[in-house]
Amino acid sequence: MTAAASLPRSVLFLCGMNAVRSPVAERLARRLLPASVFVDSAGIHVGDPDPFVEAVLAEEGLSMGERMPKAFDDLEDNYFDLIVTLSPQAHHAALELTRALAVEVEYWPTVDPTATQGSREQKIDAYRDMRDRLKARIEERFGQNPAAETR
């Protein structure tokens, strides 16, 4: 997508616990999309902050800052033009929550890197792979926008 008019006005990334996949997607999308597009993330449940997330975001010049994981039910406004689900559980919940709403729901199956066993380096590599796949998917779906503001 290249025309700003074809971008959604608001995007929610939804996963299981809003600790790994959806907050990474949120941070990447905030950097890519123009400031006029509201971007947020949530989980079906609330997880705990993950130090590997901060490490792989820092490699991209991004940070979670003071942001804490939150559940979909905790959102102040739960109307979005587009909900991108990143896990099967989140996808089923989004379809159920939006069946009476005019909201587009897309499923982007994304492997949960927290399940990776092995050394610290093997684990961080799994997080990097997840980050890079999300970044490519966001760029593919929304197009690159070099004028996007860092938020």
N, C-alpha and C positions, 0 to 999 in steps of 0.2 A: 504494500500500500504506500502510495506516495502522497496523495492528496490529504491534507489535514482534515477535510470535510468527511473523508471516509474512515477516519479513526473513531473509535468509540469515545464517548465523553467520560466513561468511567469503566475501570477494569478491576476485578477482584481475582486474586490468585488464591485458590482454596486447596488445602491438603489435610492430612490427618491431625497434626498437632501444631501447625504454624510455628515450627521451630527450625526447620531445615529448608525444604523445597519451596514452599510458598513465600517465605520472607526473602529468600535469595532471588526468586523471580520478581518479587516486588521491587527490590533494590535495583536490579538490572533494568526493569521496565521504566522505573522512574528516571534513570539516566538516559534511556533511549527515547522515550516519548516526550512530546512537548508538555510544558507545565500546564497547559489547558486540559490535559487528560488526567483525571483523578485516578490514582493507582493505590490499591490497598491489598492486604492479604489477611487471611484468617485460617483457622483450622476447625475441624469438627469438634475437637477437644483442645485443651490448652496444654502444651508441652513446656519443657524447660529450655532456656537459651542454650545453644550448642557452640562450644568454643571453636570447633572446626569450621562452622559457618563464618564466624568473624575472620578466621585465617584466610579462607578462600575469597571472601569479599575484599579483604585488604589487598590481595594480589591484583584486584581490579580497581583499586583506589576507592573502594566503597567501605561502608561500615554500618552496622546495625545501630550504633549509638546507644541511646537509652531505651530503644524500642523493646517491648516485651511481647512474647507470644500472646495471641488473643483468639477467642472462639468466635465463630460466625454470629452466635447469639449475643456477643458483647459489642458488635458493631453499632455505632450510633445511627448509621443509615445503611440499610441493607438492600437498597436498590442500586443495581449496577446494569450498565448496558451489556456487559460481557463478563461472565464468570468462567475462568479457566481453572479446571480441576486437574490435579496432579496425581491423584491416587484413586483407586476404584471406590473406596469408602466415601471420599469427598464427592466423586462424580454422582454416585447414587443419592447422596444427601442433597446436592445442588439440584438435581432433577426433581426431587420430592419437594424441596422448598420453593421452586420456581414454576411448578406445573401450572399455576394460575396466573403467572406473570409473563409479560413480554420481554423476556431476558434470553439472550443467546448464551448457551452453555457449550463450551468446547472441552474435550477431554484430551489432555496431553499426558499419556502414561509416562511417569518419571520414576526411575528406580530410587528407592530410599537408601542413601549411602550409609545410614546408621547400622544397617545389617551387615556391613563389610567386616570381616574378621581379618586378623593379621597384625602386621606392624603398624606403627603410627604413620609411616610413609604410605603403606597400602591403603590405610583408611583415608588419609588426606587426598590421595589420588582419586578415590571414589567420589569424594566431595567435589574435587576439581572437575571430574567428568560430568557430574550432575550439573554443576554451574555452567560449564561450557555448552552442554546440550540445551539447557534452558536459554542461554544467551542466543544460541543459533536459532532456536525456535521462535524466540521473541523477535529477532531481526527478520526472520522469514515471514512471520505473521503480520508484523506492523511496519516493516521496512525500516531502514536506517534513517535517522534524522540527525545530521551533524549539528543542527542548531538547537537540539534539546538542551534544556537547562539541567544542571546538577541540582538535585533536591535532597 
